[in-house]
């Protein structure tokens, strides 16, 4: 499905569908016609100037179902103008990265009037999404045919149609030919190899590519921990004093890998152009509502909502609810410990083999309950964060991530902290850590990938049978593809994927001196995770719209915070070990002071390493500085040109004054 539209051809014969719009059943024809006219209208008239047609023609609509599916595409010249509008950055012939402009298009590497691969498919679909979302109401007061769906000047039409239920969904189509090639190089043949990150970026966009890049990097970074942890597990299981070396290595390792990742991320995003993309002023998020008014910054008419009302909702409703959920999580944890005591007592009384197996049952049950609670809480957190009515999408995401991370951290790790620092039972800590880690990994693989894939395969078989039974003359391949993809689940973003890695990082780093085998299990899981996540992206979910990204965002800070907490926990565990306590039999105060001093020294070393390792490689810093210098010089020349023109105008005006 290459974009092969001629620069000037907008005819139906050359129409190449990229995006699908699905209307609700029984939507009025005047509404469809109005939206069609707005989509195909020229930009100067407030339209998107895109190509738009129904999936089925009039005869097919009388014969078949699915009459409310419409296809959107664009001509080549429209795509190039759209690339300039969204600020895409491309590589020039002089090997520098610059914002693309249609006027200077010949200066960019790989551009040719007959070359259809200059823009990736993901970029084309991102441009169409941008143009559709920026269709704004002009003088309309409502959506035609739906007086309850109010409009005001500047309101996004697509967002109003979606929130009103008139449009069900908008999604980009897969390119089956390109997808098959990507699968062959990505996960079709199970082998230990690097992922085709640039190909993933070309097909799914930078956000998805950065996740898979981080997953691959994190997996390979875990290998040294796994290799070093294995002999510790086998030969020095009870010698806690020897774990000082392992815990110190863990500290340096966790700091270095996160700093090196930032450098690798900068390399990738510079090559892709997203490191240089200008951050635009954020529009209000689709779910934001309030009284219509004038934004004091932009001067545009938009909903306004008092910040004090939002703060009241956060502190009087959301915060107490989160605290209540945390209390409930701790209550469930205490039930788990009661089960542990029951299982241990049963084993001590009978001593049989089946009761020894029963010792692991409470941990397994608790691990399953933790996963269920995490998922239920996620829905509640999304509802609460949406109800708080944040204006910006970034603010919404930050509040959601904070709620989810706090609950997940306590829910997953509270029992381990309780065992380590209250019960001081290292054997139970190892057992619980191993059970929680392995059970959560197995459950995530089943729930996130295997079960959805099995359900999707069953649905795909039903769709193929239905299409094969059709007696009418249609493009069955495209029809089948659209019908199949519209029923696929919607990929909700990388949030859950990063959260899974974050919790795994916690299991590996927080209690490394007690269970050094955790890294080995994480490596084994992540090698299968790469393939199951790839399968999920390609065959289970709809193709997501590309989203430009320059980093992994707030997750970098989350991982760095976890690495700081791991320093404290490992130092405390080593200080509690019998071997270390034997060195200070009389004075516990001296032991505490030494442990605190070591912990502070390690934290100081950690922050020194973070400061010493630059976030961006030297050559990237030089290129960015060069571009900034050129931008300033261009701005100076533009200002000088304006001053010169003004000076030329002054004598003419003074001459006119003398003449009068």
ZIRA-V606504 format. One record per helix or strand of 2 or more residues. SS is the DSSP state (H for helix, E for strand). FROM is the first residue (numbers start at 0). LEN is the number of residues. If there is no record, write none. Layout:
ss=SS from=FROM len=LEN
ss=SS from=FROM len=LEN
This chain:
ss=H from=11 len=3
ss=E from=18 len=5
ss=H from=28 len=12
ss=H from=42 len=3
ss=E from=50 len=4
ss=H from=57 len=6
ss=E from=68 len=5
ss=H from=75 len=11
ss=E from=88 len=4
ss=E from=96 len=3
ss=H from=104 len=3
ss=H from=120 len=13
ss=E from=141 len=2
ss=E from=145 len=5
ss=H from=156 len=7
ss=E from=166 len=6
ss=H from=175 len=11
ss=H from=196 len=8
ss=H from=205 len=30
ss=H from=239 len=33
ss=H from=273 len=3
ss=E from=290 len=4
ss=E from=300 len=4
ss=H from=306 len=44
ss=H from=352 len=6
ss=H from=360 len=27
ss=H from=392 len=31
ss=H from=425 len=43
ss=H from=475 len=11
ss=H from=494 len=16
ss=H from=517 len=23
ss=H from=553 len=23
ss=H from=577 len=6
ss=H from=587 len=25
ss=H from=617 len=42
